[in-house]
Amino acid sequence: MAMAVVVFGWFALNWLGGSSCNDPYCPTSNSADPPTGFTLASDVYEFSGEPIDIPPGAGVDITVELRNDADVSSGLSFFQYRQESQGWEPLGAAMVGAEGRFATGRFSDTPAIIAVMRRLSPAGNVIAYLDPGETLHPDAAALVTIVHTRDLRPAPDGTVEGTISPAPAATDATHIPSIAAGNSETGTLANLDQILRDATTRSNHVRAIATLVQNSGLPGIDISYMDLRADQRNSFALFIEELANVLHTDSRLLTVTLPAPARNGETIAEGAYDWTVIGNAADVVQMRPIRDQTTYRDDMTAILNYLAPRMPASRLALTVTPLAAEKSAEGVVPLTLTQAMTKATQLRVAGAALAPNENVEIVGFNIDQNEDLTGLIWSANTATVAFTYKLEGNRTVWIENAFSVGFKLEFATEWGLGGIAIEKASNDPFLGNIWPAIAPYVETGQPLLLQPNATDLQPRWSAEEGLLEGGQRGVVRWTAPAEPGAYTVRLSLSDGVVTFESGIRLAVEEREESGGG
């Protein structure tokens, strides 16, 4: 039996092959079928060694040999077979060694029967981002292969601050926390100035990250350092190379989240991020979403053509998002679906108090086509539901939903990318539900290219009493009923998936007749 005590109280159990088996795990005749959507990447092994007394807080590393024909590119997990339920259940991530022949898992005990399995997903990696405290969207649990929880921050001395979230429940996805920095993380860019200033401080940061990964029993780490300066380009690339080498020596994964390169006319500008170095050092590179949809499709085509000869496409994941975006003279900002549709359904009334049987115009003032606004439309140029409105100048809102995301997934298929990533994969009711587009893509590797029905995007009006006229262009005429009272007129508007509603309360008052002299 090959057994050794390694750092941080973990034991190692290795099955290294051979004509006879005197190892703690030996091949077994168990022939139970793998779970739906998985295939065996190793033989099935049964624990036959002596019981091991594992101290509290410690655990065991189990290494098994993979099959010669195993695809080790992505989606490998350890499973255990439960005799009582006569079925397989996930144990945790399988970390593949540099030569691709062995897989290692970290566990708190020695399961009786284990195997390494690979998810059968034509889509490659499906990566989910969560903020601390968020729960994974229920439709995501069976689809994702990697979950990044944005838990950690770089400290000025090169150590790592923060508390790692528990691995999300109800999924066998590999949990790889993110170390995040950028303009949205207060003070972190100043910390990176200290870390990236020279080789010594970079190496200190690498050691701190590697120690955190080992101490915490993590399968790897994600680096998400946004908004770096162009003069930090070389130092950041060297940091990623060094970190990758250290983590790979210990069979750990390195994923890196990067902003998309910028397209300036006929040129592509990488800025602070050397995609060639980083793309060849990291196991997965996730490209953050481009929020400005004006030229998204042309820009993404040019960017992917640019990256194709510079890094393996199998390591690149295209990020899609459930967040809408608003463009104004000040720039582009993200919105939740609820925020976007709240803007679209805002109402005002044109006129003073009403008397019975009088009429008034009620205006959806951000979709009023009589004011040269578009109303809610499917934009063929951007492949999104969109609308324009006016507030201190012209503004455009693009809404991401299952329709628009389907057209974005087309890029992953066309360029043979290694996967997709989902920004904000949480169970947040204010976000758009893009999982109906992702589920069939994961199953088939092909996107569903569907557009919403144009009539579904048209405004619909209703009133408790009285008569409504018009309304298709965002303005409706309401004739009050004969009886005085307070009445509500409602506007319903859909992005083709979810319907939102707003209402305005109108008072109908009997007019006092003026007396004669």
WONORJO-V325844 format. One record per residue. RES is the residue in three letters. PHI is phi in whole degrees, 0 to 359 (NA if undefined). PSI is psi in degrees with one decimal (none if undefined). Layout:
res-><RES:RES>
phi-><PHI:PHI>
psi-><PSI:PSI>
This chain:
res-><MET:ALA:MET:ALA:VAL:VAL:VAL:PHE:GLY:TRP:PHE:ALA:LEU:ASN:TRP:LEU:GLY:GLY:SER:SER:CYS:ASN:ASP:PRO:TYR:CYS:PRO:THR:SER:ASN:SER:ALA:ASP:PRO:PRO:THR:GLY:PHE:THR:LEU:ALA:SER:ASP:VAL:TYR:GLU:PHE:SER:GLY:GLU:PRO:ILE:ASP:ILE:PRO:PRO:GLY:ALA:GLY:VAL:ASP:ILE:THR:VAL:GLU:LEU:ARG:ASN:ASP:ALA:ASP:VAL:SER:SER:GLY:LEU:SER:PHE:PHE:GLN:TYR:ARG:GLN:GLU:SER:GLN:GLY:TRP:GLU:PRO:LEU:GLY:ALA:ALA:MET:VAL:GLY:ALA:GLU:GLY:ARG:PHE:ALA:THR:GLY:ARG:PHE:SER:ASP:THR:PRO:ALA:ILE:ILE:ALA:VAL:MET:ARG:ARG:LEU:SER:PRO:ALA:GLY:ASN:VAL:ILE:ALA:TYR:LEU:ASP:PRO:GLY:GLU:THR:LEU:HIS:PRO:ASP:ALA:ALA:ALA:LEU:VAL:THR:ILE:VAL:HIS:THR:ARG:ASP:LEU:ARG:PRO:ALA:PRO:ASP:GLY:THR:VAL:GLU:GLY:THR:ILE:SER:PRO:ALA:PRO:ALA:ALA:THR:ASP:ALA:THR:HIS:ILE:PRO:SER:ILE:ALA:ALA:GLY:ASN:SER:GLU:THR:GLY:THR:LEU:ALA:ASN:LEU:ASP:GLN:ILE:LEU:ARG:ASP:ALA:THR:THR:ARG:SER:ASN:HIS:VAL:ARG:ALA:ILE:ALA:THR:LEU:VAL:GLN:ASN:SER:GLY:LEU:PRO:GLY:ILE:ASP:ILE:SER:TYR:MET:ASP:LEU:ARG:ALA:ASP:GLN:ARG:ASN:SER:PHE:ALA:LEU:PHE:ILE:GLU:GLU:LEU:ALA:ASN:VAL:LEU:HIS:THR:ASP:SER:ARG:LEU:LEU:THR:VAL:THR:LEU:PRO:ALA:PRO:ALA:ARG:ASN:GLY:GLU:THR:ILE:ALA:GLU:GLY:ALA:TYR:ASP:TRP:THR:VAL:ILE:GLY:ASN:ALA:ALA:ASP:VAL:VAL:GLN:MET:ARG:PRO:ILE:ARG:ASP:GLN:THR:THR:TYR:ARG:ASP:ASP:MET:THR:ALA:ILE:LEU:ASN:TYR:LEU:ALA:PRO:ARG:MET:PRO:ALA:SER:ARG:LEU:ALA:LEU:THR:VAL:THR:PRO:LEU:ALA:ALA:GLU:LYS:SER:ALA:GLU:GLY:VAL:VAL:PRO:LEU:THR:LEU:THR:GLN:ALA:MET:THR:LYS:ALA:THR:GLN:LEU:ARG:VAL:ALA:GLY:ALA:ALA:LEU:ALA:PRO:ASN:GLU:ASN:VAL:GLU:ILE:VAL:GLY:PHE:ASN:ILE:ASP:GLN:ASN:GLU:ASP:LEU:THR:GLY:LEU:ILE:TRP:SER:ALA:ASN:THR:ALA:THR:VAL:ALA:PHE:THR:TYR:LYS:LEU:GLU:GLY:ASN:ARG:THR:VAL:TRP:ILE:GLU:ASN:ALA:PHE:SER:VAL:GLY:PHE:LYS:LEU:GLU:PHE:ALA:THR:GLU:TRP:GLY:LEU:GLY:GLY:ILE:ALA:ILE:GLU:LYS:ALA:SER:ASN:ASP:PRO:PHE:LEU:GLY:ASN:ILE:TRP:PRO:ALA:ILE:ALA:PRO:TYR:VAL:GLU:THR:GLY:GLN:PRO:LEU:LEU:LEU:GLN:PRO:ASN:ALA:THR:ASP:LEU:GLN:PRO:ARG:TRP:SER:ALA:GLU:GLU:GLY:LEU:LEU:GLU:GLY:GLY:GLN:ARG:GLY:VAL:VAL:ARG:TRP:THR:ALA:PRO:ALA:GLU:PRO:GLY:ALA:TYR:THR:VAL:ARG:LEU:SER:LEU:SER:ASP:GLY:VAL:VAL:THR:PHE:GLU:SER:GLY:ILE:ARG:LEU:ALA:VAL:GLU:GLU:ARG:GLU:GLU:SER:GLY:GLY:GLY>
phi-><NA:270:217:211:273:245:300:67:78:260:267:234:241:237:254:249:85:126:286:236:237:245:268:296:245:233:303:235:273:308:241:299:295:297:299:304:91:230:224:290:254:221:292:271:242:238:287:231:275:286:305:247:273:266:299:304:85:260:192:225:266:243:242:231:276:272:293:298:264:289:274:257:290:189:73:266:217:277:235:242:261:260:297:294:258:54:202:268:220:292:253:163:291:254:261:269:291:302:274:74:259:229:233:238:232:246:222:271:208:248:300:291:227:225:200:261:232:244:291:273:230:299:279:77:293:236:248:244:255:229:276:306:86:278:254:291:302:300:287:273:306:272:253:280:252:223:239:259:260:276:261:242:222:284:266:301:274:92:282:239:255:120:241:287:291:298:299:303:284:66:212:262:298:289:266:234:297:257:259:246:210:151:300:277:247:307:84:286:293:296:296:293:303:291:289:268:286:201:296:293:291:297:295:299:294:301:297:296:293:299:296:300:299:291:301:269:64:275:284:170:215:248:254:231:256:268:63:290:280:299:285:262:302:293:296:293:297:295:300:295:299:295:296:300:298:293:293:292:299:258:57:253:263:237:247:228:258:233:290:295:302:265:264:239:65:265:246:245:251:276:63:279:237:275:295:293:294:294:294:264:266:280:282:218:241:259:273:297:292:270:275:284:272:307:235:307:292:291:296:294:299:294:295:292:297:292:284:309:277:257:206:294:298:293:259:259:243:272:268:249:218:271:272:285:216:237:249:222:297:277:132:241:234:281:224:286:301:298:298:295:286:295:298:291:257:293:237:211:249:260:144:267:299:257:255:307:70:277:236:209:268:247:242:277:290:262:230:283:289:290:255:64:267:279:70:280:221:270:270:295:293:255:55:217:283:212:206:248:207:241:201:53:112:278:226:234:243:251:252:268:210:298:288:294:295:304:288:285:297:303:294:296:289:297:262:61:290:278:164:228:233:239:292:53:270:276:272:257:293:275:267:289:271:265:293:298:273:283:302:293:294:297:289:247:81:237:281:270:259:240:246:292:294:301:291:291:271:284:293:235:243:213:216:296:214:89:243:244:229:75:110:295:264:97:229:235:258:249:262:293:289:286:266:297:153:249:228:251:250:240:246:248:218:237:273:97:236:240:259:244:221:226:221:227:264:241:262:248:237:293:280:283:281:287:282:269:259>
psi-><128.4:112.7:134.9:147.9:127.0:178.5:153.5:25.8:19.3:139.1:161.1:127.0:121.8:131.6:114.4:15.7:-176.5:165.3:-26.7:163.5:108.3:19.0:165.1:-33.1:127.3:151.0:143.4:164.8:3.8:124.3:22.8:136.2:144.0:160.3:157.1:130.8:3.8:157.7:153.8:130.8:-8.1:171.8:169.6:130.7:145.5:136.6:123.4:10.6:-177.7:146.1:142.1:128.1:101.0:118.3:154.1:135.5:-7.1:-174.1:-168.6:137.9:127.4:124.3:128.5:159.1:138.0:156.6:152.9:-32.1:12.1:135.3:111.6:14.7:-32.0:164.8:27.8:135.1:150.8:140.1:152.2:148.3:126.9:115.3:-37.5:-33.6:-5.6:44.8:167.8:147.5:146.5:144.0:-44.3:-177.8:148.2:120.5:119.2:134.3:170.0:-34.4:-6.5:17.6:-22.9:151.9:139.9:140.2:154.3:123.6:162.8:-9.5:-169.9:97.1:150.6:-46.5:126.1:162.4:156.4:132.7:154.7:133.7:132.0:86.9:109.3:-17.4:-9.1:-147.9:140.0:109.5:131.8:137.4:134.2:141.9:158.2:135.6:-10.8:152.1:148.7:140.8:135.6:-30.3:-13.9:-23.5:-41.8:-2.6:-34.9:148.2:-24.9:137.1:124.2:119.1:126.8:75.2:-26.9:156.8:148.0:135.1:161.4:-32.4:8.1:-7.9:-178.9:130.7:152.8:170.2:128.4:128.8:153.1:151.8:135.5:138.6:164.7:21.3:148.5:13.3:150.0:126.4:113.2:101.1:156.0:141.0:114.8:143.3:156.3:-173.6:-30.6:-5.9:98.7:126.3:-9.7:-30.1:-36.1:-37.3:-40.6:-30.2:-42.6:-40.5:-40.6:9.3:-28.4:176.2:-35.5:-48.3:-32.7:-47.1:-35.4:-40.6:-41.8:-46.7:-39.6:-40.8:-45.2:-40.1:-42.8:-45.3:-45.5:-46.8:-36.7:-2.6:35.0:148.3:-11.9:-169.1:151.7:133.4:120.7:76.3:98.2:164.8:29.4:155.4:154.7:-31.1:-4.1:6.0:-52.6:-42.1:-40.6:-40.2:-41.8:-38.6:-45.9:-41.5:-46.4:-43.1:-41.4:-44.0:-42.7:-46.5:-39.5:-29.9:-31.0:18.7:37.9:157.7:147.5:119.0:149.6:131.9:124.5:149.6:149.7:143.2:154.1:136.8:121.1:93.8:-118.4:1.7:156.5:126.7:120.7:-22.3:-127.9:3.0:114.8:95.7:-29.3:-49.7:-50.3:-42.0:-23.6:-12.8:-42.5:158.0:-36.6:136.7:121.4:120.5:119.5:154.2:147.0:121.2:-30.0:111.4:-3.1:-46.8:25.2:-48.4:-40.0:-41.2:-45.2:-36.7:-46.7:-40.2:-45.8:-35.3:-37.4:-42.4:-24.6:-46.4:-2.0:-21.2:157.3:128.8:-28.0:-12.5:-2.8:130.5:128.9:127.3:129.9:165.8:147.9:3.8:134.7:174.0:145.7:129.5:130.2:-174.0:-23.2:-12.5:-159.9:129.3:147.8:152.3:152.1:162.8:-40.9:-42.0:-43.0:-46.2:-24.8:-40.3:-41.5:-27.5:13.0:140.8:153.5:159.2:135.8:98.7:170.3:-164.8:149.4:148.6:162.2:139.3:2.1:163.9:161.6:151.7:132.2:128.4:127.0:87.7:-11.3:0.8:19.8:102.7:-16.7:-14.1:25.4:28.4:159.7:-23.7:-179.3:122.0:161.8:117.4:110.5:-31.9:-36.4:-9.5:47.7:159.3:135.4:162.5:156.5:151.3:174.5:126.8:105.9:47.1:-179.5:142.0:149.8:135.5:127.9:133.0:124.7:129.0:-168.2:-27.8:-52.5:-38.9:-35.0:-41.7:-26.7:-35.7:-20.3:-32.9:-39.2:-38.2:-47.5:-36.1:5.2:41.4:160.7:-0.2:-174.7:156.5:151.8:111.9:135.8:70.9:25.9:167.6:62.7:114.9:-13.8:-7.8:158.0:143.7:98.5:-0.3:-27.3:-20.5:-33.0:-38.7:-51.7:-29.5:-42.0:-38.8:-39.1:-19.4:4.2:136.1:153.0:116.3:85.1:148.1:149.0:152.0:130.7:-34.9:-25.5:-20.9:-7.5:146.2:143.8:134.2:148.0:156.3:147.7:-42.1:169.8:-177.2:144.0:138.6:138.5:-146.2:-20.6:-28.0:12.1:2.2:131.9:145.2:123.8:125.8:122.1:151.6:173.3:-22.6:134.0:158.1:-173.3:129.5:147.9:132.0:133.7:145.9:126.6:136.0:136.0:146.1:11.0:-10.2:-54.4:141.0:133.9:152.6:142.5:158.6:158.4:134.5:126.1:136.5:128.2:116.7:139.6:130.0:139.1:131.3:134.1:139.4:149.4:154.6:none>
